[in-house]
Amino acid sequence: MANRNLSSKASGRAYGESLFSALYLAFAYIASFVLLFSSRRSDAILLLGIATLILALGDSFHLVPRIGISLKMQSLSLLFWSNIGLIVSSITMTLYYLVMYYVFHHLVILRSMNIYLTVFMWLLVGVRVILILMPQNGWFTGGSFKWAIVRNAPFLVIGIIVASLYLSAGKAYDGRVVWMGVMVVFSFAFYLPVALFAKIKPILGILMIPKTLCYIAIVSLSLSLL
């Protein structure tokens, strides 16, 4: 009887996580199209739509195979695509923050960007993508703690730059831009323990749920700007 209860709890959690992931992806796709095709579209709104679509596409590569695995659709192809999804989502998440860097300048600064900071951002993005694609990451062989640190170092700097910009926005859009920055900070706070230590402590994977909620908040704030 006890074993049966434990099994039902595990199954219920798997269904709950899968439903949450599916609803998140649906929300992100719908929001991206609302932003992209809004009649009140500006350059900033267009970029927010592109950023949200990148977010949805990247997370789809990662979450769809994961949903299949959670629902016990065991197959080698699902495991393969789950690993591919980690690579793709790592790249798209990097591109997401690059686009959000440009969003800030269209929303708040409305003038030429700092060329040195922009070049530095592109350099960080390039280095991050190259590091993600290096075979030493061991994406298909259990991963490498050392390379998890190496590939996430430039990503953390990217996040710090973007968060700092948004947090400096003051009362722009009634403080909603600042709240985007707050959500970026929290998303990294939840993401880094998973990226670095989830292989050692799998329970840390639960932090991906509040991380996803941070992105839902950012997308919701984006929609509020329409």
Backbone as a chain_set.jsonl record, in Angstrom:
{"seq": "MANRNLSSKASGRAYGESLFSALYLAFAYIASFVLLFSSRRSDAILLLGIATLILALGDSFHLVPRIGISLKMQSLSLLFWSNIGLIVSSITMTLYYLVMYYVFHHLVILRSMNIYLTVFMWLLVGVRVILILMPQNGWFTGGSFKWAIVRNAPFLVIGIIVASLYLSAGKAYDGRVVWMGVMVVFSFAFYLPVALFAKIKPILGILMIPKTLCYIAIVSLSLSLL", "coords": {"N": [[0.817, -1.206, 0.0], [1.911, 1.232, 0.823], [3.94, 1.524, -1.081], [2.381, 1.795, -3.33], [1.17, 4.272, -2.862], [3.405, 5.991, -2.886], [4.149, 5.685, -5.531], [1.927, 6.774, -6.861], [2.107, 9.412, -6.047], [4.54, 10.214, -7.228], [3.853, 9.934, -9.922], [1.778, 11.772, -10.065], [3.212, 14.151, -9.613], [4.819, 14.178, -11.882], [2.895, 14.506, -13.907], [1.912, 16.98, -13.114], [4.182, 18.687, -13.404], [4.579, 18.401, -16.137], [2.199, 19.48, -17.176], [2.453, 22.114, -16.268], [4.742, 22.921, -17.737], [3.754, 22.68, -20.354], [1.665, 24.559, -20.349], [3.132, 26.875, -19.877], [4.72, 27.032, -22.238], [2.678, 27.339, -24.143], [1.62, 29.81, -23.326], [3.877, 31.466, -23.742], [4.246, 31.29, -26.538], [1.778, 32.327, -27.492], [1.881, 34.9, -26.383], [4.133, 35.913, -27.698], [3.236, 36.118, -30.353], [1.158, 37.933, -30.024], [2.601, 40.209, -29.287], [4.227, 40.512, -31.558], [2.416, 41.025, -33.621], [0.834, 43.097, -32.842], [-1.325, 45.923, -33.082], [-0.397, 48.186, -31.981], [2.277, 48.188, -32.254], [5.663, 48.943, -31.714], [9.183, 49.645, -32.256], [10.4, 48.673, -29.944], [8.409, 46.95, -28.916], [8.237, 45.119, -31.003], [10.787, 43.956, -30.841], [10.56, 42.84, -28.29], [8.646, 40.928, -28.869], [10.115, 39.29, -30.597], [12.117, 38.445, -28.829], [10.565, 36.999, -26.971], [9.562, 34.981, -28.608], [11.937, 33.668, -29.289], [12.564, 32.727, -26.754], [10.42, 30.925, -26.337], [10.757, 29.077, -28.453], [13.339, 28.043, -27.941], [12.995, 26.904, -25.37], [11.122, 25.0, -26.018], [12.556, 23.014, -27.392], [13.903, 21.946, -25.27], [11.963, 21.356, -23.267], [9.833, 19.841, -24.397], [10.844, 17.157, -25.099], [11.475, 16.528, -22.467], [9.001, 16.489, -21.212], [7.945, 14.211, -22.404], [9.684, 12.269, -21.346], [9.136, 12.558, -18.611], [6.548, 11.615, -18.547], [6.998, 9.012, -18.836], [7.516, 8.018, -21.394], [9.601, 6.28, -22.501], [12.44, 6.292, -24.494], [15.269, 5.974, -26.658], [15.521, 8.01, -28.483], [14.131, 10.157, -27.322], [15.763, 10.742, -25.112], [18.053, 11.491, -26.474], [17.127, 13.784, -27.869], [16.482, 15.322, -25.698], [18.979, 15.992, -24.661], [20.013, 17.368, -26.862], [18.21, 19.426, -26.765], [19.019, 20.776, -24.448], [21.391, 21.931, -25.317], [20.48, 23.585, -27.425], [18.636, 25.263, -26.061], [20.377, 26.527, -24.324], [21.827, 28.112, -26.057], [19.778, 29.682, -27.267], [18.802, 31.01, -25.024], [20.913, 32.687, -24.459], [20.857, 34.313, -26.743], [18.39, 35.445, -26.288], [18.833, 37.228, -24.14], [20.558, 38.957, -25.387], [18.868, 40.18, -27.272], [17.128, 41.363, -25.447], [18.822, 43.243, -24.391], [18.927, 45.101, -26.486], [16.244, 45.776, -26.498], [15.989, 47.285, -24.151], [17.303, 49.678, -24.81], [15.643, 50.713, -26.772], [13.349, 51.077, -25.325], [13.965, 52.765, -23.133], [16.393, 54.4, -23.247], [16.539, 55.499, -25.872], [18.379, 56.538, -27.645], [21.599, 56.56, -29.316], [23.404, 53.56, -28.739], [25.914, 52.652, -26.321], [28.809, 52.07, -27.891], [31.014, 50.559, -27.153], [30.115, 48.962, -25.039], [28.183, 47.549, -26.404], [29.686, 46.115, -28.319], [31.142, 44.578, -26.538], [29.073, 43.039, -25.429], [28.284, 41.516, -27.683], [30.649, 40.134, -28.066], [30.762, 38.604, -25.705], [28.493, 37.025, -26.11], [29.249, 35.607, -28.419], [31.489, 34.178, -27.439], [30.258, 32.669, -25.442], [28.483, 31.022, -26.981], [30.316, 29.556, -28.509], [31.641, 28.186, -26.453], [29.536, 26.64, -25.478], [29.213, 24.837, -27.559], [31.468, 23.301, -27.486], [33.017, 20.088, -27.36], [33.957, 19.21, -24.912], [32.077, 19.764, -23.001], [30.508, 17.57, -22.592], [27.785, 16.884, -23.142], [26.335, 14.625, -23.854], [27.289, 12.669, -22.261], [26.918, 12.789, -19.538], [27.865, 15.231, -18.602], [30.057, 17.978, -17.545], [31.413, 19.333, -14.696], [33.386, 21.307, -14.503], [33.281, 22.472, -17.072], [30.701, 23.393, -17.037], [30.909, 25.558, -15.344], [32.704, 27.114, -16.845], [31.309, 27.652, -19.289], [29.135, 29.052, -18.338], [30.137, 31.327, -17.204], [30.57, 33.655, -19.001], [27.88, 33.981, -19.587], [26.744, 34.717, -17.161], [27.91, 37.245, -16.846], [26.707, 38.555, -18.994], [24.063, 38.495, -18.068], [24.313, 40.104, -15.769], [24.945, 42.591, -16.909], [22.594, 43.134, -18.442], [20.602, 43.044, -16.424], [21.493, 45.138, -14.782], [21.139, 47.364, -16.446], [18.32, 47.415, -16.79], [17.501, 47.679, -14.135], [18.315, 50.224, -13.668], [16.447, 51.862, -14.747], [14.665, 53.456, -13.41], [11.664, 55.269, -12.992], [10.546, 54.624, -15.386], [7.907, 53.726, -17.521], [6.141, 53.365, -15.352], [7.708, 51.999, -13.517], [7.807, 49.404, -14.433], [9.821, 48.488, -16.11], [12.0, 48.355, -14.411], [11.109, 46.269, -12.808], [11.325, 44.199, -14.607], [14.087, 43.951, -14.66], [14.485, 43.1, -12.019], [13.303, 40.569, -12.158], [15.052, 39.339, -13.927], [17.347, 39.171, -12.339], [16.445, 37.393, -10.323], [15.873, 35.179, -11.917], [18.402, 34.319, -12.737], [19.441, 33.731, -10.246], [17.976, 31.481, -9.586], [18.61, 29.838, -11.702], [21.453, 29.33, -11.843], [22.305, 27.57, -9.643], [21.1, 25.197, -10.551], [22.273, 24.802, -13.08], [24.929, 24.403, -12.365], [25.046, 22.525, -10.263], [23.062, 20.562, -10.436], [23.528, 18.013, -11.463], [24.869, 16.808, -9.419], [23.225, 17.184, -7.198], [20.248, 16.289, -7.806], [17.75, 17.182, -6.873], [17.819, 19.897, -6.953], [16.873, 20.61, -9.389], [14.242, 21.37, -9.182], [14.249, 24.073, -8.917], [13.981, 25.133, -11.396], [11.347, 25.654, -11.823], [10.529, 28.069, -10.318], [12.316, 29.687, -11.74], [11.228, 29.613, -14.311], [8.819, 30.867, -13.746], [9.75, 33.435, -13.341], [10.386, 34.169, -15.965], [7.851, 34.065, -17.062], [6.779, 36.228, -15.715], [8.343, 38.313, -16.806], [7.517, 38.21, -19.485], [4.815, 38.783, -19.115], [5.009, 41.407, -18.125], [6.033, 42.544, -20.423], [3.824, 42.329, -22.15], [2.176, 44.097, -20.843], [3.066, 46.517, -21.663], [1.93, 47.147, -24.02]], "CA": [[0.0, 0.0, 0.0], [2.812, 2.394, 0.893], [4.605, 1.658, -2.372], [1.404, 2.297, -4.29], [1.004, 5.705, -2.604], [4.594, 6.69, -3.366], [4.108, 5.664, -6.99], [0.919, 7.714, -7.336], [2.637, 10.756, -5.815], [5.537, 10.488, -8.257], [3.131, 10.088, -11.173], [1.079, 13.043, -9.998], [4.191, 15.225, -9.783], [5.229, 14.195, -13.29], [1.804, 15.118, -14.671], [1.856, 18.391, -12.742], [5.3, 19.384, -14.037], [4.347, 18.392, -17.581], [1.135, 20.441, -17.442], [3.038, 23.437, -16.063], [5.618, 23.2, -18.88], [2.921, 22.857, -21.548], [0.969, 25.844, -20.221], [4.149, 27.924, -20.038], [5.056, 27.144, -23.652], [1.52, 27.905, -24.836], [1.567, 31.227, -22.971], [4.995, 32.165, -24.381], [3.967, 31.388, -27.979], [0.665, 33.261, -27.698], [2.366, 36.241, -26.067], [5.059, 36.353, -28.747], [2.468, 36.529, -31.532], [0.451, 39.163, -29.664], [3.58, 41.299, -29.349], [4.727, 40.681, -32.924], [1.386, 41.471, -34.56], [-0.005, 44.105, -32.211], [-1.552, 47.155, -33.85], [0.348, 49.252, -31.281], [3.661, 47.728, -32.276], [6.788, 49.852, -31.904], [10.421, 48.873, -32.372], [10.61, 47.978, -28.675], [7.43, 45.856, -28.827], [8.656, 44.117, -31.984], [11.932, 43.246, -30.263], [10.046, 42.013, -27.195], [8.015, 39.777, -29.506], [11.191, 38.418, -31.077], [12.748, 37.848, -27.642], [9.645, 36.014, -26.407], [9.523, 33.844, -29.537], [13.206, 32.949, -29.078], [12.407, 32.035, -25.471], [9.502, 29.803, -26.517], [11.356, 28.074, -29.336], [14.449, 27.393, -27.246], [12.491, 26.058, -24.292], [10.418, 23.869, -26.623], [13.547, 21.973, -27.654], [14.29, 21.347, -23.998], [10.85, 20.902, -22.435], [8.988, 18.823, -25.031], [11.374, 15.823, -24.781], [11.422, 16.323, -21.015], [7.631, 16.096, -20.903], [7.826, 12.813, -22.791], [10.415, 11.444, -20.373], [8.4, 12.62, -17.35], [5.349, 10.78, -18.679], [7.498, 7.649, -18.991], [7.619, 7.607, -22.798], [11.032, 6.005, -22.555], [13.041, 5.9, -25.769], [16.594, 6.568, -26.856], [15.389, 9.261, -29.233], [13.751, 11.213, -26.383], [16.957, 11.097, -24.345], [18.93, 12.214, -27.399], [16.583, 15.117, -28.116], [16.564, 16.072, -24.45], [20.341, 16.543, -24.611], [20.068, 18.396, -27.907], [17.43, 20.553, -26.267], [19.835, 21.537, -23.499], [22.33, 22.731, -26.106], [19.728, 24.615, -28.141], [18.082, 26.24, -25.117], [21.493, 27.315, -23.791], [22.147, 29.117, -27.077], [18.67, 30.623, -27.44], [18.722, 31.856, -23.84], [21.941, 33.707, -24.649], [20.33, 35.247, -27.738], [17.271, 36.145, -25.646], [19.342, 38.367, -23.373], [21.107, 39.919, -26.349], [17.734, 40.959, -27.775], [16.631, 42.186, -24.335], [19.753, 44.377, -24.306], [18.463, 46.077, -27.469], [14.929, 46.229, -26.058], [16.164, 48.337, -23.151], [17.677, 50.942, -25.444], [14.475, 51.238, -27.472], [12.334, 51.439, -24.333], [14.353, 53.745, -22.119], [17.436, 55.368, -23.603], [16.076, 56.162, -27.091], [19.477, 57.201, -28.347], [22.626, 55.609, -29.733], [23.942, 52.732, -27.669], [27.348, 52.692, -26.055], [29.396, 51.139, -28.852], [31.954, 49.659, -26.473], [29.319, 47.983, -24.304], [27.515, 46.699, -27.395], [30.705, 45.189, -28.846], [31.444, 43.65, -25.445], [27.942, 42.11, -25.353], [28.387, 40.588, -28.811], [31.81, 39.279, -27.801], [30.344, 37.646, -24.687], [27.557, 36.09, -26.742], [30.039, 34.729, -29.287], [32.293, 33.278, -26.598], [29.313, 31.752, -24.786], [27.998, 30.036, -27.954], [31.443, 28.67, -28.822], [31.861, 27.323, -25.282], [28.43, 25.679, -25.418], [29.382, 23.832, -28.614], [32.693, 22.526, -27.297], [32.719, 18.7, -26.956], [34.35, 18.993, -23.517], [30.912, 19.914, -22.132], [29.97, 16.243, -22.304], [26.328, 16.948, -23.119], [25.751, 13.294, -24.032], [28.002, 11.702, -21.411], [26.754, 13.107, -18.121], [28.242, 16.607, -18.304], [31.328, 18.299, -16.894], [31.249, 20.434, -13.742], [34.336, 22.356, -14.877], [32.801, 23.197, -18.244], [29.478, 24.1, -16.661], [31.376, 26.848, -14.825], [33.332, 27.87, -17.932], [30.349, 28.159, -20.277], [28.175, 29.955, -17.705], [30.8, 32.562, -16.767], [30.162, 34.792, -19.835], [26.426, 34.141, -19.495], [26.491, 35.48, -15.937], [28.272, 38.64, -17.125], [25.616, 39.063, -19.838], [22.919, 38.731, -17.19], [24.607, 41.249, -14.904], [24.825, 43.802, -17.735], [21.18, 43.368, -18.768], [19.891, 43.358, -15.19], [21.921, 46.472, -14.331], [20.482, 48.352, -17.301], [16.889, 47.485, -16.472], [17.337, 48.183, -12.768], [18.631, 51.654, -13.667], [15.431, 52.557, -15.549], [13.886, 54.383, -12.585], [10.203, 55.221, -13.054], [10.103, 54.401, -16.762], [6.743, 52.833, -17.628], [5.629, 53.126, -13.998], [8.564, 51.059, -12.807], [7.716, 48.038, -14.97], [11.119, 48.117, -16.669], [12.803, 47.946, -13.258], [10.66, 44.94, -12.396], [11.944, 43.245, -15.531], [15.436, 43.74, -14.151], [14.383, 42.277, -10.804], [13.028, 39.197, -12.581], [16.297, 38.809, -14.507], [18.2, 38.811, -11.205], [15.921, 36.177, -9.694], [15.987, 34.046, -12.845], [19.776, 33.831, -12.645], [19.615, 33.157, -8.907], [17.403, 30.138, -9.613], [19.219, 29.05, -12.782], [22.848, 28.945, -11.644], [22.463, 26.324, -8.866], [20.712, 24.052, -11.384], [23.274, 24.622, -14.131], [26.219, 23.992, -11.817], [25.041, 21.451, -9.264], [21.93, 19.632, -10.556], [24.034, 16.662, -11.687], [25.291, 16.293, -8.109], [22.027, 17.199, -6.366], [19.117, 16.397, -8.746], [16.614, 17.883, -6.285], [17.929, 21.317, -7.32], [16.119, 20.826, -10.624], [12.96, 21.994, -8.859], [14.414, 25.528, -9.034], [13.611, 25.565, -12.749], [9.959, 26.144, -11.798], [10.528, 29.525, -10.062], [13.013, 30.358, -12.849], [10.243, 29.762, -15.383], [7.87, 31.886, -13.302], [10.392, 34.732, -13.593], [10.216, 34.475, -17.382], [6.436, 34.367, -17.251], [6.611, 37.602, -15.226], [8.938, 39.222, -17.791], [6.63, 38.23, -20.643], [3.6, 39.501, -18.697], [5.373, 42.826, -18.102], [6.156, 42.945, -21.831], [2.47, 42.509, -22.659], [1.587, 45.271, -20.194], [3.571, 47.72, -22.329], [1.131, 47.399, -25.233]], "C": [[0.853, 1.26, 0.0], [3.492, 2.62, -0.434], [3.663, 2.239, -3.415], [1.198, 3.803, -4.11], [2.184, 6.507, -3.11], [4.572, 6.782, -4.874], [3.117, 6.678, -7.529], [1.384, 9.154, -7.138], [3.638, 11.132, -6.9], [4.87, 10.739, -9.591], [2.396, 11.416, -11.201], [2.014, 14.223, -10.192], [4.618, 15.344, -11.239], [4.162, 14.849, -14.158], [1.714, 16.612, -14.374], [2.948, 19.209, -13.418], [5.1, 19.48, -15.547], [3.273, 19.405, -17.97], [1.65, 21.865, -17.301], [3.898, 23.838, -17.258], [4.8, 23.476, -20.138], [2.196, 24.199, -21.515], [1.931, 27.013, -20.408], [4.481, 28.134, -21.513], [3.905, 27.76, -24.44], [1.426, 29.407, -24.58], [2.653, 32.012, -23.7], [4.752, 32.331, -25.879], [2.857, 32.398, -28.254], [1.126, 34.69, -27.456], [3.289, 36.771, -27.16], [4.3, 36.837, -29.972], [1.65, 37.788, -31.252], [1.39, 40.356, -29.778], [4.024, 41.573, -30.782], [3.695, 41.31, -33.852], [0.423, 42.479, -33.945], [-0.146, 45.341, -33.097], [-0.807, 48.334, -33.243], [1.843, 48.952, -31.278], [4.637, 48.873, -32.538], [8.032, 48.993, -32.072], [10.673, 48.061, -31.109], [9.678, 46.776, -28.548], [7.793, 44.746, -29.807], [9.811, 43.289, -31.434], [11.503, 42.364, -29.092], [9.349, 40.771, -27.744], [9.041, 38.779, -30.003], [11.848, 37.703, -29.9], [11.871, 36.745, -27.062], [9.548, 34.781, -27.291], [10.794, 33.011, -29.421], [13.128, 32.125, -27.804], [11.553, 30.78, -25.645], [10.12, 28.695, -27.359], [12.465, 27.313, -28.628], [13.976, 26.453, -26.16], [11.704, 24.866, -24.829], [11.368, 22.71, -26.882], [13.908, 21.228, -26.378], [13.117, 20.682, -23.277], [10.006, 19.802, -23.073], [9.542, 17.411, -24.827], [11.293, 15.509, -23.29], [10.019, 15.91, -20.576], [7.428, 14.62, -21.238], [8.499, 11.881, -21.805], [9.669, 11.412, -19.04], [7.171, 11.725, -17.374], [5.698, 9.338, -19.023], [7.392, 7.126, -20.421], [9.09, 7.336, -23.088], [11.457, 5.583, -23.965], [14.384, 6.589, -25.888], [16.491, 7.894, -27.583], [14.999, 10.416, -28.317], [14.941, 11.676, -25.561], [17.92, 11.903, -25.208], [18.44, 13.646, -27.594], [16.546, 15.968, -26.857], [17.934, 16.721, -24.309], [20.549, 17.619, -25.666], [19.343, 19.645, -27.436], [18.189, 21.409, -25.275], [20.81, 22.446, -24.235], [21.602, 23.902, -26.767], [19.216, 25.684, -27.185], [19.174, 27.095, -24.477], [21.868, 28.433, -24.762], [21.034, 30.154, -27.195], [18.508, 31.535, -26.222], [19.752, 32.986, -23.906], [21.462, 34.768, -25.627], [19.172, 36.065, -27.167], [17.768, 37.381, -24.903], [20.014, 39.394, -24.272], [19.991, 40.797, -26.904], [17.184, 41.864, -26.677], [17.541, 43.378, -24.074], [19.307, 45.488, -25.258], [17.09, 46.627, -27.09], [15.064, 47.398, -25.095], [16.449, 49.681, -23.821], [16.506, 51.547, -26.224], [13.39, 51.688, -26.493], [12.705, 52.672, -23.533], [15.299, 54.812, -22.64], [17.055, 56.183, -24.832], [17.161, 57.019, -27.738], [20.529, 56.146, -28.68], [23.18, 54.846, -28.531], [25.434, 52.971, -27.494], [28.026, 51.635, -26.92], [30.316, 50.131, -28.177], [31.2, 48.567, -25.708], [28.635, 47.01, -25.275], [28.482, 45.678, -27.982], [31.044, 44.143, -27.787], [30.332, 42.608, -25.307], [28.025, 41.069, -26.466], [29.559, 39.627, -28.613], [31.45, 38.205, -26.769], [29.409, 36.592, -25.267], [28.311, 35.094, -27.618], [30.847, 33.714, -28.5], [31.401, 32.231, -25.949], [28.85, 30.653, -25.753], [29.106, 29.046, -28.311], [31.677, 27.689, -27.673], [30.769, 26.262, -25.16], [28.659, 24.528, -26.394], [30.636, 22.983, -28.454], [32.358, 21.109, -26.804], [33.074, 18.407, -25.5], [33.181, 19.163, -22.54], [30.309, 18.569, -21.748], [28.454, 16.209, -22.215], [25.683, 15.554, -23.148], [26.392, 12.243, -23.127], [27.938, 12.073, -19.935], [27.193, 14.492, -17.711], [29.567, 16.748, -17.581], [31.123, 19.505, -15.983], [32.154, 21.616, -14.113], [33.808, 23.174, -16.047], [31.463, 23.875, -17.998], [29.824, 25.481, -16.119], [31.902, 27.723, -15.964], [32.287, 28.472, -18.864], [29.346, 29.141, -19.666], [28.804, 31.256, -17.216], [30.435, 33.756, -17.658], [28.663, 35.044, -19.786], [26.053, 34.955, -18.265], [26.814, 36.956, -16.148], [27.203, 39.298, -17.998], [24.41, 39.41, -18.978], [23.117, 39.933, -16.288], [24.443, 42.559, -15.67], [23.358, 44.136, -17.99], [20.395, 43.761, -17.521], [20.225, 44.77, -14.704], [21.246, 47.569, -15.135], [19.018, 48.524, -16.911], [16.638, 48.035, -15.074], [17.606, 49.68, -12.678], [17.548, 52.504, -14.332], [14.567, 53.518, -14.742], [12.39, 54.189, -12.741], [9.675, 55.013, -14.47], [8.987, 53.362, -16.797], [6.24, 52.406, -16.241], [6.429, 52.066, -13.254], [8.554, 49.642, -13.349], [9.034, 47.57, -15.577], [12.052, 47.667, -15.547], [12.408, 46.544, -12.807], [11.157, 43.856, -13.34], [13.364, 42.915, -15.068], [15.457, 42.872, -12.911], [14.168, 40.816, -11.175], [14.249, 38.549, -13.223], [17.229, 38.351, -13.389], [17.738, 37.5, -10.575], [16.056, 34.966, -10.617], [17.397, 33.463, -12.815], [20.033, 33.18, -11.288], [19.064, 31.736, -8.85], [18.12, 29.238, -10.629], [20.603, 28.51, -12.428], [23.025, 27.7, -10.765], [22.109, 25.077, -9.673], [21.794, 23.757, -12.407], [24.57, 24.045, -13.595], [26.143, 22.709, -10.987], [23.93, 20.413, -9.417], [22.381, 18.194, -10.797], [24.435, 15.992, -10.372], [24.091, 16.155, -7.177], [20.796, 17.388, -7.265], [17.92, 17.169, -8.2], [16.63, 19.364, -6.638], [17.165, 21.633, -8.61], [14.773, 21.487, -10.395], [13.029, 23.515, -8.977], [14.079, 26.036, -10.433], [12.172, 26.076, -12.791], [9.907, 27.633, -11.431], [11.284, 30.307, -11.127], [12.039, 30.617, -13.998], [9.206, 30.818, -15.013], [8.433, 33.294, -13.495], [10.235, 35.13, -15.056], [8.764, 34.773, -17.722], [6.151, 35.812, -16.804], [7.162, 38.614, -16.228], [8.041, 39.344, -19.014], [5.345, 38.987, -20.314], [3.854, 41.004, -18.647], [5.521, 43.364, -19.516], [4.788, 43.213, -22.421], [1.818, 43.76, -22.078], [2.03, 46.574, -20.845], [2.803, 48.048, -23.607], [0.159, 48.548, -25.013]], "O": [[0.572, 2.223, -0.713], [3.62, 3.759, -0.883], [4.054, 3.045, -4.258], [1.065, 4.531, -5.094], [2.007, 7.576, -3.695], [4.925, 7.814, -5.446], [3.392, 7.364, -8.514], [1.091, 10.021, -7.962], [3.592, 12.241, -7.432], [5.263, 11.648, -10.322], [2.382, 12.108, -12.219], [1.657, 15.194, -10.86], [4.763, 16.445, -11.77], [4.477, 15.649, -15.039], [1.468, 17.414, -15.275], [2.686, 20.291, -13.943], [5.409, 20.501, -16.161], [3.413, 20.108, -18.971], [1.327, 22.729, -18.116], [3.8, 24.965, -17.742], [5.111, 24.392, -20.898], [2.12, 24.895, -22.528], [1.583, 28.02, -21.024], [4.521, 29.268, -21.989], [4.127, 28.606, -25.307], [1.182, 30.185, -25.502], [2.392, 33.098, -24.218], [5.021, 33.397, -26.433], [2.983, 33.231, -29.151], [0.802, 35.591, -28.231], [3.229, 37.951, -27.505], [4.666, 37.849, -30.57], [1.467, 38.618, -32.142], [1.01, 41.399, -30.31], [4.18, 42.728, -31.178], [4.055, 42.046, -34.77], [-0.673, 42.693, -34.462], [0.799, 45.746, -33.774], [-0.605, 49.356, -33.899], [2.577, 49.41, -30.403], [4.456, 49.664, -33.464], [7.956, 47.764, -32.036], [11.104, 46.909, -31.177], [10.105, 45.703, -28.122], [7.671, 43.565, -29.481], [9.812, 42.063, -31.548], [12.026, 41.262, -28.92], [9.446, 39.69, -27.162], [8.866, 37.569, -29.853], [12.107, 36.502, -29.963], [12.368, 35.679, -26.701], [9.463, 33.661, -26.788], [10.734, 31.782, -29.451], [13.566, 30.975, -27.767], [11.911, 29.706, -25.162], [10.017, 27.516, -27.019], [12.529, 26.086, -28.702], [14.482, 25.339, -26.03], [11.624, 23.831, -24.167], [11.028, 21.556, -26.624], [14.184, 20.029, -26.403], [13.253, 19.582, -22.741], [9.511, 18.92, -22.37], [8.788, 16.528, -24.418], [11.069, 14.363, -22.9], [9.862, 15.082, -19.678], [6.823, 13.873, -20.468], [7.959, 10.829, -21.465], [9.576, 10.361, -18.407], [6.793, 11.147, -16.355], [4.847, 8.551, -19.437], [7.202, 5.929, -20.635], [9.736, 8.076, -23.83], [10.907, 4.647, -24.543], [14.614, 7.646, -25.3], [17.281, 8.805, -27.334], [15.474, 11.536, -28.503], [15.111, 12.875, -25.335], [18.527, 12.869, -24.746], [19.215, 14.599, -27.502], [16.576, 17.196, -26.935], [18.037, 17.873, -23.886], [21.176, 18.647, -25.409], [19.789, 20.769, -27.67], [18.029, 22.629, -25.254], [21.031, 23.588, -23.833], [22.038, 25.05, -26.684], [19.343, 26.877, -27.461], [18.934, 28.251, -24.127], [22.185, 29.55, -24.352], [21.298, 31.356, -27.221], [18.122, 32.695, -26.363], [19.488, 34.103, -23.461], [21.628, 35.965, -25.391], [18.995, 37.232, -27.516], [17.185, 38.459, -25.024], [20.034, 40.581, -23.947], [20.144, 42.015, -26.998], [16.813, 43.008, -26.945], [17.084, 44.413, -23.588], [19.305, 46.664, -24.895], [16.799, 47.799, -27.329], [14.341, 48.388, -25.208], [15.887, 50.704, -23.429], [16.396, 52.769, -26.321], [12.602, 52.581, -26.805], [11.859, 53.53, -23.281], [15.032, 56.004, -22.491], [17.22, 57.403, -24.85], [16.888, 58.08, -28.3], [20.358, 54.97, -28.357], [23.394, 55.41, -27.458], [26.118, 53.432, -28.407], [27.836, 50.438, -26.704], [30.383, 48.974, -28.592], [31.593, 47.4, -25.724], [28.523, 45.815, -25.004], [28.136, 44.506, -28.127], [31.214, 42.965, -28.101], [30.611, 41.429, -25.091], [27.854, 39.875, -26.218], [29.467, 38.448, -28.955], [31.795, 37.036, -26.94], [29.523, 35.408, -24.95], [28.052, 33.892, -27.571], [30.888, 32.533, -28.848], [31.745, 31.05, -25.908], [28.827, 29.479, -25.384], [28.865, 27.842, -28.404], [31.887, 26.498, -27.902], [31.043, 25.123, -24.784], [28.337, 23.379, -26.091], [30.841, 22.039, -29.217], [31.51, 20.947, -25.927], [32.55, 17.46, -24.914], [33.277, 18.754, -21.383], [29.673, 18.444, -20.701], [27.897, 15.578, -21.317], [24.631, 15.331, -22.549], [26.067, 11.059, -23.222], [28.824, 11.701, -19.166], [26.929, 14.906, -16.583], [30.126, 15.776, -17.074], [30.71, 20.571, -16.439], [31.74, 22.773, -14.045], [33.869, 24.403, -16.035], [31.127, 24.839, -18.686], [29.125, 26.456, -16.394], [31.593, 28.912, -16.042], [32.356, 29.656, -19.197], [28.77, 29.964, -20.378], [28.088, 32.189, -16.852], [30.024, 34.79, -17.13], [28.217, 36.183, -19.926], [25.148, 35.788, -18.319], [26.076, 37.824, -15.682], [26.836, 40.452, -17.776], [23.809, 40.473, -19.13], [22.182, 40.701, -16.065], [23.875, 43.521, -15.152], [22.926, 45.27, -17.783], [19.608, 44.707, -17.556], [19.341, 45.506, -14.267], [20.829, 48.586, -14.58], [18.541, 49.644, -16.725], [15.676, 48.771, -14.854], [17.18, 50.333, -11.725], [17.703, 53.718, -14.467], [13.818, 54.31, -15.315], [11.896, 53.067, -12.634], [8.486, 55.206, -14.724], [9.086, 52.287, -16.206], [5.955, 51.232, -16.004], [5.876, 51.319, -12.447], [9.216, 48.764, -12.796], [9.332, 46.376, -15.559], [12.808, 46.709, -15.712], [13.266, 45.73, -12.465], [11.386, 42.721, -12.921], [13.784, 41.758, -15.081], [16.327, 42.015, -12.755], [14.776, 39.925, -10.581], [14.46, 37.345, -13.081], [17.828, 37.279, -13.472], [18.546, 36.606, -10.324], [16.322, 33.856, -10.155], [17.565, 32.244, -12.864], [20.761, 32.192, -11.197], [19.612, 30.883, -8.152], [18.22, 28.027, -10.434], [20.891, 27.342, -12.691], [23.833, 26.837, -11.112], [22.731, 24.027, -9.509], [22.191, 22.605, -12.586], [25.242, 23.281, -14.288], [27.071, 21.9, -11.007], [23.853, 19.478, -8.62], [21.699, 17.256, -10.385], [24.351, 14.772, -10.231], [23.947, 15.161, -6.466], [20.348, 18.516, -7.467], [17.155, 17.75, -8.971], [15.588, 20.019, -6.626], [16.85, 22.792, -8.883], [14.217, 22.097, -11.309], [12.0, 24.176, -9.119], [13.912, 27.239, -10.633], [11.81, 26.84, -13.686], [9.294, 28.405, -12.166], [10.949, 31.459, -11.4], [12.027, 31.7, -14.582], [8.762, 31.581, -15.872], [7.689, 34.233, -13.777], [9.979, 36.296, -15.359], [8.475, 35.624, -18.563], [5.375, 36.524, -17.442], [6.54, 39.646, -16.48], [7.824, 40.443, -19.525], [4.843, 39.747, -21.142], [3.01, 41.79, -19.077], [5.173, 44.515, -19.782], [4.598, 44.21, -23.119], [1.005, 44.406, -22.739], [1.433, 47.623, -20.603], [3.005, 49.105, -24.204], [-0.594, 48.902, -25.92]]}, "num_chains": 1, "name": "protein.A"}
